[in-house]
Amino acid sequence: MKAAMIITGSGPILVLTTFESLNSPEFIQRLGARGIQKFIAYEVSVEKVRKQYGTRFSVILGDLSQSDDLRVMDIDGHHVFHSFNFDELGEAVYYPMERAKVAV
């Protein structure tokens, strides 16, 4: 299981997922089904999420199936953003990966 902060056009959300990678096509498809077509994702500590959310974490975890699943933990962008220090974030995953345009 992974926990991730997903930064979307409307702000950060926190998710739990059983997908192996935050850039797997299936994970991206699940986000797309929720209307998220463009994002920056960072893996965060599952243990920290467990401690911060307590019972809510247990309830959502209980609803998470064993494979190929995604559950939204928190949609309060302000709370999600301020819950993690930058040094606690994993490597950024960008979707879609667009090439930067170079001005001539």
Long-range contacts (C-beta under 8 A, 24 or more apart in sequence): 1-46, 1-61, 1-64, 2-43, 2-46, 3-43, 3-44, 3-45, 3-46, 3-48, 3-49, 3-73, 4-41, 4-42, 4-43, 4-44, 5-41, 5-42, 5-44, 5-80, 5-81, 5-84, 5-89, 6-31, 6-36, 6-39, 6-40, 6-41, 7-39, 7-40, 7-41, 7-42, 8-36, 8-38, 8-39, 9-38, 10-77, 11-77, 11-78, 11-80, 11-81, 12-77, 12-80, 12-81, 13-72, 13-73, 13-74, 13-75, 13-77, 13-80, 14-44, 14-49, 14-72, 14-73, 14-74, 14-80, 14-83, 15-70, 15-71, 15-72, 15-73, 16-46, 16-49, 16-57, 16-60, 16-61, 16-64, 16-70, 16-71, 16-73, 17-64, 17-69, 17-70, 17-71, 18-64, 18-65, 18-66, 18-67, 18-68, 18-69, 18-70, 19-68, 19-69, 19-70, 22-93, 23-93, 23-95, 26-68, 27-70, 28-95, 30-69, 30-70, 31-70, 31-95, 34-70, 34-72, 38-95, 38-96, 39-94, 39-95, 40-92, 40-93, 40-94, 40-95, 41-92, 41-93, 41-95, 42-84, 42-89, 42-90, 42-91, 42-92, 42-93, 43-89, 43-90, 43-91, 44-84, 44-88, 44-89, 44-90, 45-88, 48-84, 48-88, 49-73, 52-83
